[in-house]
Amino acid sequence: MEPIDALVKSLPDGRVLTDPDVADSYARDRTFVEPGKPLGVVLAASRDDVVTTLRWASEHRVPVVPRGAGTGLAGGATASEGALILSLARMTAIKELSPADEIAVVEPGVITADLDRAAREHGLMYAPDPSSYEISTIGGNLATNAGGLRCVKYGVTRDSALGLEVVLADGRILDTGRRTMKGVTGYDLTGLFVGSEGTLGVITSATVRLRRAPVAAPATFAAEFGSLRDAGAAVSAIMAAGCQPSLMELLDRGTLQAIDDWRNIGLESGTMAMLIGQSDAADGQAMAERMERICLDNGASFVAVSTSPQETEELIGLRRMAYQAKERLGACLVEDVCVPRSVLPEMITAIEAAGARHGVRICTVAHAGDGNLHPVFIFEHGTAEPPAEVWAAADEVFTRALELGGTLTGEHGVGLLKQRWLALESGPVAQEVQKGIKAVFDPLGLLNPGKAI
């Protein structure tokens, strides 16, 4: 009898998939990274399923790759050879939503947008909103410490995570954090697990913070610029003026052209960049108009401010189309360097220069209000690995981001794609400490091996 047969027998019918073709469909995320052949897939529907799976994996020394919706962009959920894929997508319960305490307790398979919609029925909202919020899960967001469009005002996923239920590699259950807004007992284990990319444990429940939803519809503006640098300067000016936007997104010419080719948005020939900003403050309309004036003062050729919720949705929808539009152009190496806002124009210039120097097509969008840029390096579909010139351009971008006081990843995580640059940022002491932490929680090295650290 094969070892996996014992796992099949110990879980309810239908939980374990062993057909190779079916298992392969769970083996990759949204990157080009070619996965290994998985041993099988567990479709966990409860915490007990996760406990049983990890105890079996520990006993048989089988690596486990946790998985949410597979929307990651760094290879973090890509199967390693012979690994068991542990899918949390069926764990979709919102177990509690407390308007009085402004918290929710949710399972990891809950879709991010579904939690936000449930909260809004009570006048609340779940603030983190990655661009994939309609298809990504809370568990995946926690694993990567996902950001999103609203994080310029409300912070990233870690800022909304109060407590976690985690199943450790040997099947023990660990509860971290609390239900309260404050609490400093012990080490911050919740913060440690958020962003750990499934390498320390498997999250089976999360207590998250909700916030009061804005009473009025947010006011949104879109500004067109003749250069990316001018758009970056406008972002710096808006933030320096204390406008506190709830969203501040930047799209370069390549991204806008890809969207225009796909959806015919009427792109003007002189538009090299677009800035989309939003205010959900009580005086949001006045604040949007103030940001409009700042854009004009910094070289915008045209600025429009929304006058209805429909116009706002159309403008935000433009930003959310960006990645799909670029996927039509070729295979994508998607990166997410983050730099201090004050040097955003310099980072934009460096990205443009790297693309030109190496002859690589780079389309950039940015959560510009917090300095998080997504340069997308595009290469030919069907290519197993990015060509040398793409890696050379990416190396320049990462190196310059670190020189400017930035980081390799603002929200997508390390996964597999950023392994080659980790030492440039963390250094030997930090790497030694992180390996020590990994050894405490996963001494056999079975959880998502080869990822994150």
N, C-alpha and C positions, 0 to 999 in steps of 0.2 A: 504493500500500500504506500502511495506517495504521501509525504508529510502534509501536503495541502488537503488531502482527503480528510484528515482529522479536523482541520479547520472548517471544511464544508459541513461535516457532521455536527460540529459544536455550535454552528450558527443557524438561524431559521432558514427554511428553504428559499432559494433565490438570492441570498445575500452574497454568495461567492460566484464570480464568473471566471471560468478557466478556459473558455474557447479563445484561442490565440487572436483571431481576427477581432472579436469583441473586445478583448483586453487591450489590443493595440489602439482602439478608438479612445481610450482613456489615458494614453501614454504621453501626450504632448500638451503644451499650452499654446499661446498664440505666437511663439517665436519660431524661427526656422530650425531650431536645434533638433537634430535627429535623435529620437529617444532610443533607449535600449529595449529589449524584449521583456515585458513584465511577466512575472510568474502567474499573476491573476489579479483580479479586482475584487475588493470587498465593498459592497454598497451598504454602508452602515446606516441604520435607521434609529439608533439609540446609543447612549453612552455605553451600555452593556456590550453592544456589538464592538465598539472600539476597544473596550477593556479586553474582551476575549481575543480579538485580533492581535493586539500588542503582546499579550501574554504568550500566544502561540508563536508570534514572530521572535520574541525574546528566547523562547525555549529552543527554537529551530535555527536561530541566528539568520533570520531572513530580513533583509533591509525593507523598510516601509517608506513609501512616498505618499504623504497626505495630499489630498486634492480637494479643491472647492469646485468652482465652475470652469476652471481651465482658462481664465482670461488673462493670466499673468503675462508679463512682457520681458521677463528676465530668465526664463527657463527653470524657475523654481519648482514647478510641478511636473517637470519632465521626468519620465521613468528612467531609472538606472537599470542596467542589465540584471535580470533575475529578481527584481524587486516586486513586492506586493504593493499594489496601488490601493490606498485607503480613501475612498470617496465619501465626503461628508454631505454631498448634495441633497440627500434625502432627509437630512435633519433640519426641517424647515419650520419648526414651531416657534412662534412668539409666545413664550411661556408666561410672561407677565408684562403689562404695560401700566405703570403707575403715574397718572397725571399729578398726584399730590407730591410724590417724591421726584418726579421728572426723570424716571429711569425706565429702562426696559430690560428684560432678561430674555435672551434669544439663543436659539441653537445656531450652529455655524453655517447651515445651508440656507438661511434666510437671505433672500435677495435684498441688497442694500436699499433700493428704491421702494420695496414693499414695506420695509420698516419705517421709512420716512412717511409713506402714505398712511400707515397705521397710526403713527404719531400725530399727524396733522388732523386726524379725526377728533383729537383732543386739544387742538390748538398748540401742538408742540411740533418739533421737527427733529430728525436725526441729521446732524450737520454734515458729517463727511459725505462727499458725493463725487467719487472718482468718475471719470468720463464713461466708464463701463457700468455705472450704478444700476442700470436696468437689467444687467445680466450677471454682474459679479456678486459674490456672497460676503456676508459679514465675516465668516471665518477666513476667507482669502484676504479681505481687507485688513483683518487683525494680523495675519501672518506676515504681511508685507508692510504694515503700518502705512496703509494707503492714504494718499492725500485727496486731491480733487479741486474742483473749481472754487468751492466756498472756503477752502482752508486759509486763504489770505486773511479772513476775519475770524473764523471759528476753530482753526487748528486742524491737525491731522487726526487719524484714527486714534492714536494713543491718547490724545486730549479728550476723547469721549469714552475711553475704556476705564471702568471703575473696578471691575473684578472679573476673574475667569475661573472656569472649571477646566482643568487640564488632565488628560490621561498621560502619565509618563511612559517611558519606553518599556518598563517592566509591568505595566498594567495598573500601577498604583494611581489613585485619584488625588490630585492636588487642587485645593481651592485657594485662590489668591485674591487679594484686594478686599473690597467691601461694597456695600450699597450706599454709603454715605458720600457726600461731596468732599469731605476731608477725612484724613486718617493716615497716620505715619508709623503704625506698628510694624516693626520688622523691615526687612529689605523690600524694595519695590519689585516684587516678583511679577506683578501684572505688567509693568513697564518692560521687564526683561523679556517676557514671552511675546509681547506685541512687537512685531518686526523680526522675530526669530526664524521665520520661513519654514516652520515645521521641523526644525532641527533639534528642538529641546523637548517637545511634547505635542500632543494633539488637543487642540481646544475643542471642547464639546458643549460649552455654554459660556455666554458672556453677559455681564451686567454692564450696560452702556448708559451714558448720560444723554438725556434729551434736553432740548432747549425750547424756549418760547418761540413759536413761529412768528415772523413779522405780521403785524396786523394788516398793513397795506401791501399791495403788490409791489415788488421791487421795480425801480426805474433803471433802465439800461441804456447805454450809449454805445455807438460804434464809430470809431474814428479811423480815417484812412490817411496813410503817410507815404511820402515819397522815398523813405528809407527806413530800414529796420533800426538804425541807430537813433533816428529822431523819435521813433515809437518808444524805444527803450528810455530815452531821455524824458519823454512825457510820463512814463510810469514812475520814474524816480521823482519827478516833480509832483505828481499826484500824491504819492505816499508821503513826501516831505511836507506837503501842505496839510496833512492830517485829515484827509478826506475819508479814511477808513472804508474803502470799498468792500463789498461782500464778495466781489468777483472781479478779477482783472486778468484778462487773457489776451495773449499776443499771437498772431498768425503771420507767418512770412509769405512772400510772394509765391514760393513754390507750393505751399499748402493751399493758398487761395486759388491758384491756378488748377490744382488737382480737384478742388471742390467745384470750381467753375466748369471744368471739363465734364464733370459727372452730373452736376445739378443746374448748370447755367444760371449763376447768381448775378450776372451782369458786371463782371469784374472790369474795372477801368485799366487801361494800359499803363497808366502812371502810378498805380497803387502797388507799392512794394511791401506794405505791411498794414495790418489792421489790428486795432486795439479794441477789445470789447470789455466794457466795465459795467459794474452794477452797484447800486446801493439799495439795501433793504432797511435803511434807517427810517425813522418816522418822517424825516424831511428828505426822503430819498429823491424826489423829483428835483428839489433845489440842489441837492448834492450832485446829482448826475449833471445838471446844468453847469455847476461849478467845475466839474471834471472836464466837461466839454470845452469850457473856456481855457483851461490849462492845456488841453490838447492843441487848440488853435494857437496858443502862445508858443507852443513847442513844434510848430511846423505842420500840423495836420492840414490836409487839403480839403477835407470834408468831415463833418461830424453830424450824426443824427442821434437824437434822443427819443426813446420809445414813448409812445403816448397811450399804449394799451398793453394788457397782459399778452395778447396775441403777438404783438410786435416783439415783446421781450422774448417769448418762446422761440420766435423765428431767429432772433439773433443768437440766442444760446444754442439753438439747434445747429447753427452754422459751425460753432466750435465743436460740438459733439460729433459732427460728420468728419472731422479732420483725419482721424486715423483710417477709417474705412476708405476715404478717398485716396489716401496714399498707398494702401494695400493694393489698389487697382494698378498702380504704377510698377510694382515689382515686389520682390522680397524686401523685408524691412528689418534693419537693425535699429531698434528703438532705445534711445538712451535718455537719461533724466538727471543730468548734472544740476546742481543747485549752488548758486553763488549769492553773496550778499547783494541786496537790491542796488546798493550804490554803484556796483561794478557791472550791472546788467548790460549796459551798452558795450563795454569792453568784451564781455563774453559773447555777445551777439556778433561783434566784429570778428572775434577769433573763430567762431563757427563758420562764418562766410569765407574767411581766409583759408581755413583747412579744406573746405570743399573745393575751392578754386585751385589750391595748390596741388591737390591729388586727383583732380578731375572726377570728383564724386558728387553725385546729386544728393544734397541734404535739404530736407524740408523741416522747418522748425516751428513748433508751437511752444508756448510757455505759459505756465501759471505765473505771469510776470510780477504780480503783486508780492510774491514771496521768493522771487529769484529762481524758480524751478523751471529749467528749460528742457524741452524734449526735441533734440535734434534727431531726425529720422534719416538714417543712411540707407539709400535705396539701391538695390542691385538686382540682377536678373532673376526672374522667377525660375525655380527649378535648380538653382545653385545650392549645393549642400552646405557650403561655407562661404561667408563673405569673402570677396577677393582681397588681395593684399592691400590694395589702395584704400579700401574701406576701413580695414583695421588701422592703417597708418593715419587716416584722417581722424578716426575715433580716438586714437592714442593722443593726437595733438589736442583734441577737444578736452579729454579728461585731464591731461597734464596742465592745460591752461586753467581749467576750472579749479584745480588744487592750488595753482600758483596765485589765484585770485582770492584764496581763502574759502573755497567752496568744498563740495563733497561729490563723490562719484554717483550717488543715488539719493534723490530726494523723496521718492515714494514707491518706485517699482521693485526695489530690493536688489540684492546681489545675484541670487540664483546661480546660474552657470555663466552668464555672459560677462559679468564683471570680475570674475575670479582673477584674471590676469593683471588687474590694476589694484587689487586690494592692498598689497604691501606699500604702494605709493602713499596711501592715505593713513593706514592704521599704524604702521611701524611694527618692529619686532616685539616690543613689550606688550602692546595691545593685542597682537595676534596670540601671544603666549597665554595671556589672561583669558581671551575668548575661547581658546582651545581647552583651557582648564575648566571653564564653565560648561562647555559641551560635555566634558568627561564626567562631571558631577551628575548631570541629568540623563545622559545617554552613554554610559560607560562602554557599551558594546559598539557604539557608532552605527546604530541601525536606522536612525531616523533621518530621512532625506540625505543620505550620504553624498558628500562632495558638493554640498550647497552652502551658501551664505558665508561661512567663515574660511 
